Amino acid sequence: MLIRSFASDPEPDPPPTTAQQIERLKEELAAAQQTLLERQSRLEEAQQRLVLISKIARDNERCRRAPTVSWAAVRAVLYCGRESLAKIGTDLPVL
């Protein structure tokens, strides 16, 4: 005699087919590649900022003569938008 439970146990999902597994893996790969591209972009931006800050810090004469201007230049590099980063140079007097 077979006793069957009528509880609300859902039937298990059938295992995914090979095509479904491949499709899921392709989606995961695309997401991982997109994340990698975004991280590389952020890394390049950080490197650009560090290069500019190091140029400002290496200008000893300027840092001694006008430390406030040097700090303002560093802050400008740190907080400028991504699109403005290429326009900022260490020789800009307004920094």
Buried (B, 14 or more C-beta within 10 A) or exposed (E): EEEEEEEEEEEEEEEEEEEEEEEEEEEEEEEEEEEEEEEEEEEEEEEBBEEBBEBBBEBEEBBEEEEEBBEBBBEBBEEBEEEEBEEBEBEEEEB
